[in-house]
Amino acid sequence: MNLDPAGITLNGGKGLAKQLYLALRQRILATPDTYRIKLPTSRNLALALQVSRNTVVRAYDQLYAEGIINSRVGDGTYADGLAAAVPKPDARISAAPVMQQSSMLQRLRGYDTRRRMSDGPARAFRLGIPAYDLFPNEIWGRLHSQFWRHAPLAQMGYGDAAGSVRLRELIAAYLRQARGLVCAPSQIMITAGALHGIALCAQLLLDAGDKVAIENPCYPSAAAALTVAGAQLVGIALDQDGMDTAQLAQHADCRMAYVTPSHQYPVGVTLSLARRLELLAWAERHNTWIIEDDYDGEYRYDGTPLAPLAALDHSGRVLYVGTFSKIAFPGLRLGYLVLPPKLMPALIALRAMGDRHLPAADQAVMAEFIAAGHFQRHIRRMRRASRARRDALMDAWAPLFGQQLPLPKVAAGLHLSLPLASAGQETELVAKALAVGVEINPLSHFCLPGQNLNPLHRAGLALGFAGVDEASIRRALLSLQQAWL
Ligand SMILES: Cc1ncc(COP(=O)(O)O)c(C=O)c1O
C-alpha cells in the first residue's frame, strides 16, 4: 500500500523537516499494516507537499535513524522497521483492547486529589495551615546559602534512606524534651510530611482487605492513603474524650488503628489519658498497630499536654507521625516517623526502593535551623500568634453569632469545630460563607458514610483560625455577618 500524502499539512516557516517527520511517523504508527506501507520517493513527496526535496530527505533520514523505515534495493522505501514490534494481522484482536486494570488503579478511581478550597493564598478560615506568614524566610535563605557555599561534596551523592543523621539526632532530642518521647535516632525516618509517613506505614504493614479502625469524622487524606493501600476502614465514633474505646473493643479483627490523640482532626477533642491506655491495651490484646498522628502537637494553649501514645507504649505497636508543616509551612514537605526498632530495617528497605530520601539541602538546613535555636524560638512565636488569632476569632464571634452558634473552648491546635442541628443548615451556612469569600468546611465532609458516628458530628462547621492575622479574621467575620444574619 502506498502512503498517501493527502491530509499531511505543514505550517510553513521553520522546522518543516521536523514537522514532516512527525506527521509521517504518526501516519505510519496509526496504520495497522505498517510493514506494507511504501513511502513515495523524496522527489514525489516534495512535489506533492510543495516543499524542497532537502526537507523530505531530512525527514526520511530521521525515520531511517529510528529504524521506522528501510529501503529495499531496487524497490523503494518501506515502513517495515516496525514490523517485528507490531502484531501480525492474525494475532491481532479485532475488538478494541480492554485496558488492564490493576487493583491500585481501581482503588484510585474516583479520588480527586485537588482539594476543593485550599488553593491560592491563605484565607480565613482555611483548615490545615499555620501562621506561615511569620516564617523567618531570611534566616532560612541564609542557612541555605551557607549550605551551598560550603560545597558539601559528602552530601551530594546518595544519602541515608532514613534521612540525615544529624537531623534525626536533633529530632530525637526535641521529642524527648518537648513530648517526653524517648527514642533513638535510629528509630526515626525523615519523610516528606505527615501524610507521607502515614502512607509509608500503610504500605509497610497492611495487606489488601485489612481492617483499620479510624476516628469518625477523620482526616480524609489519611483515610484515602489507608484505603488506597488496601485498607477497609472501620469508623469509630468520638465523644468529648476522643475515640470511643468501648466501641473499638467490639472490633477485634483490625490490623491497625489511626488516631490524632493530641488534637482530633477535625472535631478538636483530646484523647483522654484513660482512653489512651485503653487504646494501647486494645492494641496489645489484638496484636494491632497504632498510627499516632501528632500533626499539631506543638500547639497547646491551656493545661499540660498529655504524654503521646508512643511514650506510653511498652510493646512496640505505636507508629508516631510528626511534621514540620504546622510549625514551618506545609510546602516545605518535611516530617518524620518514629517507629519501633524492629520495623526500621524493612522501612529503610522500602524507602530505598522509592524516592530514596529527601533533598540533602532541606534536611541539612532544617538541622541547622534547630541546632542554632531558631526552631524553638519559632515554635514560641507560632504558638503566641495562633493563640492571638484564636482569641480574635472567639472575641469577635461571640457578639455576632455566639447566641445561635456558640464556639467550643479551644485549648489546642489550629482549628475548631462546632455542631449544627441539620445538614440543611450546614449546606446553607457554608454556601453563604463561600459566596462572600470566607472558607468554612462542612463537618459532614469528614465523615465516613455508613459507619459509627456520634449524632453531634453529623453536621457542623470546621474553621481554621491560624492561617491569617487578626485583622483578616475580624474582616471575615463582618463578611459572615452580612452573609448569615
Ligand atoms: C490530621 C492531619 N494529619 C496530617 C496532615 C498533613 O500534614 P503534612 O503536611 O505534614 O503531610 C494534616 C494536614 O492538614 C492533618 O490535618
The ligand as a MOL file (V3000), in Angstrom:
LIG
                    3D

  0  0  0     0  0            999 V3000
M  V30 BEGIN CTAB
M  V30 COUNTS 16 16 0 0 0
M  V30 BEGIN ATOM
M  V30 1 C -4.5870 15.3400 60.8980 0
M  V30 2 C -3.5590 15.7310 59.8870 0
M  V30 3 N -2.5160 14.9300 59.6880 0
M  V30 4 C -1.5870 15.2270 58.7700 0
M  V30 5 C -1.6910 16.3580 57.9940 0
M  V30 6 C -0.7220 16.5940 56.8810 0
M  V30 7 O 0.4800 17.0390 57.2650 0
M  V30 8 P 1.6670 17.1030 56.2200 0
M  V30 9 O 1.5470 18.4070 55.5130 0
M  V30 10 O 2.8670 17.0530 57.0870 0
M  V30 11 O 1.5710 15.9400 55.3060 0
M  V30 12 C -2.7490 17.2260 58.1770 0
M  V30 13 C -2.8610 18.4400 57.3570 0
M  V30 14 O -3.7300 19.2480 57.4820 0
M  V30 15 C -3.7050 16.9020 59.1520 0
M  V30 16 O -4.7580 17.6850 59.3310 0
M  V30 END ATOM
M  V30 BEGIN BOND
M  V30 1 1 1 2
M  V30 2 1 2 3
M  V30 3 2 2 15
M  V30 4 2 3 4
M  V30 5 1 4 5
M  V30 6 1 5 6
M  V30 7 2 5 12
M  V30 8 1 6 7
M  V30 9 1 7 8
M  V30 10 2 8 9
M  V30 11 1 8 10
M  V30 12 1 8 11
M  V30 13 1 12 13
M  V30 14 1 12 15
M  V30 15 2 13 14
M  V30 16 1 15 16
M  V30 END BOND
M  V30 END CTAB
M  END
